[in-house]
Amino acid sequence: MKSKRSSQNRRLVVAAGAAVLAAAVAYGVQSGRVGPGTGSPFDGERAFAHLKKIVEFGARPAGSDALERTRRYIVAELEKTGLKPQVDEFQALTPRGPRRMANIRAIRPGARPTTIALAGHYDTKLFDFSFVGANDGGSSAAWLLEMARATAGLKLENSLEFIFFDGEEAVVEWTDDDSLYGSRHDVDRRVREGTLRQLRALVLVDMIGDKDLNIRKESQSTEWLNAVIWEAAKSLGYAREFLNESLPVSDDHLPYLKAAVPAVDIIDFDYPYWHTPADTLDKTSARSLKIVGDVIYSSLPEIDRRVNQAR
């Protein structure tokens, strides 16, 4: 992603409904789903173990053997949760010619065929040094794998879709055409298939493993999604990590917003190791993954309710 405010061209562009959400969280406590002080079934240590394994594959730029190994690992782990992942291969036209890329998608059916998507990218930026992207590319993929397990018993009206994007990173330099290959392809695919309107909301996570977690509201994101998630963070005692500040970010949620799909980007870009060799496992933590897991898990019932209400 890319900053709209940074002179260094960095990726970070660095209460209505509150009572209803509080009731939803309280309901979660009573039902055993989630609650302040009890967190959620999301296991930060499990997520961190996934992250460690992904980092061990090394640098994972689009089209690389390491990314293919990562892809096979993701598919195998999703299958362990009872999901049936699909690998959606496509040819991306990059400044360095056509490049094979592949998104990974899996759906847990709800009572309705319409979906809420949880998404993130699993590729890393290509550099002339070894960039393992523990936080940038690794944390989102690891988090999604654990969330796929944690939500197995969560009852929602809408189906829950997990999307792992390839090609979020620019092949050369970030432009509208050289970035967000996987998310742009996914929106185009849904339009071609006539299924775009079945996707009712998308929650994107990116760079959420930083030990010093500081998440600001992404200002282009759908306002009600930001409100639901920040209220959940407050209810769970995570106001220090979910700051009441905002910044615009260019990221994989933008193609969905442009297609009129409600979408939100959960990202911490206050991260000095971004796109450096130092974006390594020791800069991340199970606790940060757990915090984001708790917040999004507890937000899902209210997102589900809002989506149904908007039909």
N, C-alpha and C positions, 0 to 999 in steps of 0.2 A: 504494500500500500504506500501511499505517498502523501506528504504533508502539503497542504495548501498555504501554510503559513511559514514554513521553514526555508531559510535562505540556502540550506544545504540539500534541499530537494529530498527530504526524508519522507518515509511512508506516512507517518502520522500527520495528518493535515491539521500537531499538538496545539392540595394534591388531590388533582382530580382523580377519582377512582381509588384513593388510598384506603378509605374505609372498607370498600368492597374487597380489596386485596387482603387487608388485615383479617377479614372474615374468612377468606379462602385459606390463609395460612393457619388460622385457628382451626378450621375444619380439618386441615392436614394433620394437625397435632392429634385431634380426636380420632382420626382414622388410622393413625400410625404411619402416615405417609411422610410427614416432615414437620418440623416445628422449631421455633426459637430455642436454642440451647441443645437441641437434639440433632440438628443438622438434617442429613438425608442419608439414603443408602449409598450415596456416592462415596467411594473409598479413595482418598487421596494417595495412599500408598500403592494401591493397585494401578492408579493412573500413572504414578511416578515410575513404576516398574515397566509399564508400556513405554514411557518416555525414554528410559534407559535403553531398552531394546532398540527403539527407533534410532537413537543417537549412535548406537553401535554399528548401524548400517553405513554410517559416514555421511558425506555430502550427498544430497539427494535432489539434484536439479532435474527438471523435466527431461525425460528421455534416457535417463541414466540407468545402469544396471542396479545401482543401489536403490533407486526409487522403485524399480520393479520388485526387488526383494521386500521393500517396505510395503508395497501394494499386496503382495502375497501374504505377508504377516497380518495386515489389516483385515483382509478377507477371511483368513483362518480364525482370527479372534472374534470377528462378528458372527461367524458361524457357530462358535462356542456359546454365544448368547441366544441361539435359536433363530437368528435372523438369516435371511437368504440374500446375501449381497449380490449386486450386479456391477460388473465393471463396464463402464461406458467409455469405450475408446473413440478417439477422434483425432483428426489431423489438424494441427494448429498452424496457421501461416505466421511465421515469426520473421524478424529481420535477418535471421540466419537460415531461412528456408523452412520448408514444411517439417514439423516435428510431431511425432506420435505422443499423445497425452491420453490420460485416462482418469476420469472421475470414478469414485466408488459410491454407490447408493444402496441403502437398505431401508425397508419400511416395516415398522411394527403396526399391524392393523389396529385401528380403533373401531368405534361403533359406526363411524362415517368414513367414506373413502377420501374425503378432503384431508389435507395434511398440514401439519406444523413441522417445519424443518429445523434441525440443529446442524450447523455446518462449520467447516474450517478447512484450511489448506494443509497439505502434507508434503509439498515440495519445498526445496530450498533454492536460494539465489545462486546462480553460477558465478564463481569467482576464480581468480588464479591462485587462490589459497584454499585450504580445506575449511569449508564453512558447514558445520554440522547442524546449525540452526536448532539448538535445543529448545529455545523459547520460540523462535520464529520459524514455524512449520512443524516442529516436534510437539510442542505443548498442546496445540489444537488437535492434532491427530490422536495423541494419547488421551486427552480429555474426552474426545468423542467415543473412543473405545470403552472407557469406563462408564460413560453416560449410557451407552447402549446396554451395558449390563445392569446399571443401577435402575433404569426405568422399566425393566422387564415386568415388574408388578404394578406399575403406575397405570391407573385406569383413566383414560381420556376419551372424550367423544370423538375427536379427530385422530386420524392415524399420525404416527410420529415417524418422521423420515430423518435419516442420518446421511449427510453428504460430505465426502472427503474430496476437496477440489485439488486437481492438478493445475499447474501453470498459473498460480496466483502471481508469482514473481515475474518480473520483466526478464526477457532473455538478454537484452542489451541494456536499454535504459527505459525507465517508466514513461509510457505514453498511453493514450487511450487504446491504441492498437497493440502495444507491447506490454500487456499486463492482463490479469483477470481472465485468462484464457478459459479456465474450467467453469467459472461462474457464467461467463458470457455464453459459452457453449450450452450450459444447462438451461438457461432461459430460452435460447434459440430452439433447443430440442423440445421444450414444453410448448412453445408457440407452434412449432411444426406439427406436433402430435395433438394439439388442441387441449392440453391438460394444464396450461398455466393457471387457470382460475381455480383449479383444485388445490393449489398451494395457497394457503390462507395467511401464513406468517413464516418468517425465517429469522432465526437467531444465529448470528455468526460469532464465533469466538476466534481470537487471534492474539498471540503473545500474552497468554494468561498464566504462564508458569513462573514469572519473575518472583524471586524471593521477597523483594520489596514491592508488594502489589499496590498499584495506584491506578484505578480505572476511572476514567472520566467519561461523561456522556458523549457519544458521537453525535454531533449536532445535526447531521443530515438524516439520521435514523428516524423512524416513525415515532412520533412523540409518545403515543400511548404505550408502546413497548418499552421505551426508556422508563416511563413512569412506573409501570408494573415491576420492572426488574429492580429499580432503585428503592422502591418501597419494600420489596422482599428483602433486599440487602439490609435495609434499616431494621426491619422486623427481626432479622436473624442476628443482629449485632455486628454487621460488617460495614457500618457507615464509614469507618476509617479507610477501608479498601475501595469502596465505591464513592468517589468524591462528588460533591455537588458542584462540579465545574464541567464545562463542555468545550470540545474542539472538533473541527471537521476532519474526517478521515476518508481517503480514497481506499476502498477495500472491496472484498467480494460481495458485499451487500448491495453495492450500487447498481449492478445490472437488474436486480430484483426491484429496487426502488423505481428505476426508470420504467419498469414494466408494471408499475402500480401494485406491487406486492408489498405489504407491510414488512419491514425488515429493520433489524437493529444490529449494530456492531459492538461487541464487548471486547475491548482491547486496552492493554496497558502499554503505552509507547514511551513511558518515562523509563527508558531502558538504554543505558550507555553502551551496551555491547551489541546493539543492533547492527547487522551486516558487518561484523568483525569476527576474526578467529576466536574471540573470547566468548561468543555465544555458546557456552558449553553447559553440561549438565549441572555443574556446581553452582551456576547462577540461578537455578530453578529450585522449586520446592514442592513437596507433596501438599503442604499446607495451602499454598496458593491455588493449586489445582482443586483442592477440596472446597475452598471458599467459593470459587466460581461454580463448582458443581452443586453445592448447597443452594446457592442463590438461583441458578437457572432451574434446578429441580423444583424448588418451591414456587417459582414463577409459572411453571407450566399449567397447573390447574386454572389459574386466572387468565392466562393467555388463551387457553382452550375455551373458557367461558366467554371471553370477549369476542373471539372469532365466531362462536356460535351465535352470539347476540347480533353480530353484524350481518348475518345472512339475509 
